[in-house]
Amino acid sequence: MPRSATLAAILTAATVAFAPAASAQLNIFGLSAPKTPVALTEKLNTPVATELLTTLARASHLGLDFRAKPDAAGLKAIPGSRLTTDGKPGLLYVGADFCPYCAGERWGVMLTLLRFGKLSGLRYMLSTADDVYPNTPTVTFEHATYQSPYLDFQVVETADRAEQPLMTPSPSQMKIMSTFDAPPYKKFIEPIPFVYLDGKYELGQLLVMPKLLEGNSWQQVANRLANPKSALFRSVMPRVNLLTAAICHRDGGKPVDVCTAPGVVAANRVLIKG
């Protein structure tokens, strides 16, 4: 389905913002953009392996015990509207398959979601080969389903890897984006990735920087996230714990084993209570 004019303008702004960096990186030595290896292309949009999900679930659990305090600026308190009417807080993710920053963000979103429910329908994806951090390993949420008694997950993948329209935000989602993805809540319009928690919080920094995933396969990323000694684990988990603490704050502290875990308790101490 076509994107609305407003969203198209936002995504155009994002492409323009990313393009200078990409051009500088790729053309400064007269090099052409990197290509995507055939072996990787063949996996795109195929269901992720059970091993990958199992490793991510283990990583998510291990991160609960990581007590490093996150940067409080990672989540901004905002005066927004709730996403759901069934009593559960709602988490909204807006991104696009081509976007390298979205590619990194999804790993952190998955780690968070797995603490509150069951995530399925994930498919292998890479960011575009024509931007910064080309071919960043990730998944697409286009076909994702989420089952949780605690949290509702709303997802909009606005474009595919070729930057063609994919999913269209609802009018209420568009209103949320146009309000909180712009000044005064953001200094600059930074359309995607966009993560919004139930009208009370908006992510102020990326959960996972795509640069940290360079040169890794999908399973290698998961393995590093499940290794408490890895730099990736130590960078990502405080931010995931902060988002987890915010969800716990919104859902009444459930499930108890997640919301009282040492890492989440440490994050809760710096969480701005919205």
C-alpha positions in Angstrom: 0.0 0.0 0.0 1.3 3.5 -0.7 2.6 5.6 2.1 0.8 8.8 3.0 2.3 12.1 1.7 3.4 13.0 5.2 5.3 9.8 5.7 6.8 10.0 2.3 8.2 13.4 3.1 9.6 12.2 6.4 11.3 9.2 4.7 12.6 11.4 1.9 14.2 13.6 4.6 15.8 10.5 6.2 17.2 9.4 2.8 18.7 12.9 2.2 20.1 12.9 5.7 21.8 9.5 5.3 23.0 10.1 1.7 25.9 12.5 2.2 27.5 10.1 4.7 27.1 7.2 2.4 28.4 9.1 -0.6 31.4 10.3 1.3 32.2 6.8 2.5 31.8 5.1 -0.8 33.1 7.7 -3.2 36.0 9.3 -1.5 38.4 6.7 -3.0 36.4 6.4 -6.2 34.9 3.1 -5.1 31.5 1.8 -6.0 28.9 0.7 -3.5 29.4 -2.8 -2.1 27.2 -5.6 -3.4 25.3 -8.2 -1.4 26.8 -11.7 -1.6 24.5 -14.2 -3.4 24.5 -16.5 -0.4 23.1 -13.8 1.8 20.6 -12.6 -0.8 19.1 -16.1 -1.0 18.3 -16.0 2.7 16.4 -12.7 2.6 12.8 -12.9 3.6 13.1 -16.5 4.6 12.0 -17.5 8.2 14.7 -17.2 10.8 16.2 -20.4 12.2 15.0 -21.8 15.5 18.6 -21.6 16.7 18.7 -17.9 16.2 15.5 -17.3 18.3 16.8 -19.7 21.0 20.0 -17.8 21.2 18.3 -14.4 21.4 16.0 -15.7 24.2 19.1 -16.8 26.1 20.7 -13.4 25.5 17.6 -11.6 26.7 17.5 -13.6 29.9 21.3 -13.2 30.6 20.9 -9.4 30.2 18.5 -9.3 33.1 21.4 -9.8 35.5 23.7 -7.1 34.0 23.6 -4.3 36.5 25.4 -1.6 34.7 23.4 1.7 34.9 22.2 3.0 31.5 22.2 6.6 30.3 19.0 8.1 31.5 18.8 10.0 28.2 18.2 6.8 26.4 14.4 7.2 27.1 12.6 10.6 26.9 9.5 11.1 29.0 6.7 12.5 26.7 3.1 13.6 27.2 1.6 11.3 24.5 -1.5 9.2 24.2 -1.9 5.5 25.0 -1.7 3.0 22.2 -4.2 0.3 23.3 -7.6 0.1 25.0 -7.3 -3.5 26.4 -5.3 -2.5 29.5 -1.9 -3.5 28.2 0.7 -0.9 27.4 1.6 -0.6 23.7 5.0 -0.5 22.1 5.2 1.0 18.6 8.1 0.4 16.3 8.4 2.2 12.9 11.2 1.4 10.6 12.1 0.2 7.1 14.0 -2.8 5.8 16.6 -0.7 3.9 17.5 1.5 6.9 20.8 0.5 8.6 19.9 2.2 11.9 16.6 0.3 11.9 18.6 -2.9 11.3 20.5 -2.4 14.5 17.5 -1.2 16.5 15.5 -4.4 15.8 18.0 -6.5 17.7 17.4 -4.5 20.9 13.6 -4.4 20.3 13.6 -8.2 20.0 15.6 -8.7 23.2 13.1 -6.5 25.0 10.0 -8.2 23.6 11.2 -11.7 24.4 11.1 -10.8 28.1 7.3 -10.2 28.0 6.0 -12.7 25.4 6.5 -14.8 22.4 7.7 -13.4 19.1 7.3 -15.2 15.8 7.1 -14.6 12.1 10.5 -13.1 11.8 12.4 -13.2 8.5 16.0 -12.6 7.6 16.8 -9.2 6.3 19.9 -7.0 5.5 19.9 -3.2 5.3 20.6 -1.9 1.8 24.0 -2.3 0.2 23.9 1.4 -0.9 24.0 3.2 2.4 26.3 3.5 5.4 26.9 0.2 7.2 25.9 -1.7 4.1 24.3 -5.2 4.5 23.8 -4.9 8.2 22.3 -8.2 9.4 18.9 -7.9 10.9 15.3 -9.3 10.6 12.2 -7.7 9.2 9.1 -7.3 11.4 6.8 -7.2 8.4 5.2 -10.6 9.2 5.9 -10.6 12.9 3.3 -11.6 15.4 3.6 -11.1 19.2 1.7 -12.9 22.0 1.9 -11.4 25.5 -0.4 -10.9 28.5 1.6 -7.8 29.4 2.4 -5.9 26.3 0.9 -5.0 22.9 3.4 -4.7 20.0 2.6 -2.5 17.0 4.9 -2.5 14.0 5.2 -0.6 10.8 7.9 -1.4 8.3 7.3 1.5 5.9 9.5 0.3 3.0 11.3 -2.8 1.8 15.0 -3.2 1.1 14.6 -1.6 -2.3 12.9 1.4 -0.7 9.5 0.5 -2.1 6.4 1.1 0.0 5.5 -1.8 2.3 3.3 -1.0 5.3 1.2 2.1 6.0 0.9 3.7 9.5 -2.6 4.1 10.8 -3.9 7.7 11.2 -3.2 7.5 15.0 0.3 6.2 14.4 1.0 9.0 11.9 -0.2 11.6 14.4 2.1 10.2 17.0 5.1 10.3 14.7 4.3 13.8 13.4 4.1 15.0 17.0 7.0 13.3 18.7 9.4 12.8 15.8 9.9 16.5 15.4 10.8 19.6 17.5 10.4 20.4 20.3 10.7 16.7 21.2 13.6 16.2 18.8 16.0 18.8 17.7 15.9 17.4 14.2 13.4 15.2 12.3 14.8 11.7 12.6 12.0 9.6 11.2 13.2 6.1 11.5 13.7 4.1 13.6 11.0 5.3 15.9 10.1 3.6 19.1 7.3 4.9 21.3 6.0 3.3 24.5 2.4 3.9 25.4 2.4 7.6 25.3 4.9 8.0 28.1 8.3 7.3 26.5 10.2 7.7 23.3 13.6 6.2 22.6 16.2 8.9 22.7 19.1 6.8 21.5 19.6 3.7 19.4 19.5 0.4 21.3 22.1 -1.1 19.0 24.5 0.9 16.8 24.8 -0.8 13.3 28.6 -0.3 13.3 28.8 -2.9 16.1 27.3 -5.5 13.8 29.7 -5.1 10.8 31.1 -8.3 9.4 28.8 -10.5 11.4 26.3 -13.1 10.2 22.9 -13.2 11.8 23.9 -16.1 14.1 27.2 -14.4 15.0 25.3 -11.3 16.2 23.0 -13.5 18.3 26.0 -15.3 19.8 27.7 -12.1 20.7 24.5 -10.8 22.3 24.4 -14.0 24.4 28.0 -13.6 25.6 28.2 -11.4 28.7 31.9 -10.9 28.1 31.4 -9.4 24.6 31.5 -5.7 24.0 28.2 -5.9 22.1 26.4 -7.4 25.2 27.9 -4.8 27.5 26.8 -2.0 25.2 23.3 -3.2 24.4 22.0 -4.6 27.7 21.9 -1.5 29.8 19.7 0.2 27.1 17.5 -2.9 26.8 17.1 -3.0 30.6 16.1 0.7 30.6 13.3 0.0 28.0 12.3 -3.0 30.1 12.1 -0.9 33.2 9.9 1.6 31.4 7.5 -1.2 30.3 7.5 -2.6 33.9 6.6 0.9 35.1 3.7 1.0 32.7 2.3 -2.5 33.2 2.4 -2.7 37.0 5.6 -4.6 37.4 4.8 -7.7 35.5 6.1 -10.3 35.0 7.7 -10.1 38.5 10.8 -12.2 37.6 11.7 -9.7 34.8 10.7 -6.5 36.6 12.7 -7.4 39.8 15.8 -8.7 38.0 19.0 -6.9 39.1 19.6 -5.3 35.7 16.1 -3.9 35.5 16.2 -2.7 39.1 19.4 -0.8 38.3 17.9 0.7 35.2 14.7 1.7 37.1 16.8 3.8 39.4 17.7 6.2 36.5 14.3 5.9 34.7 12.4 9.2 34.5 9.0 8.2 35.8 6.5 9.5 33.3 
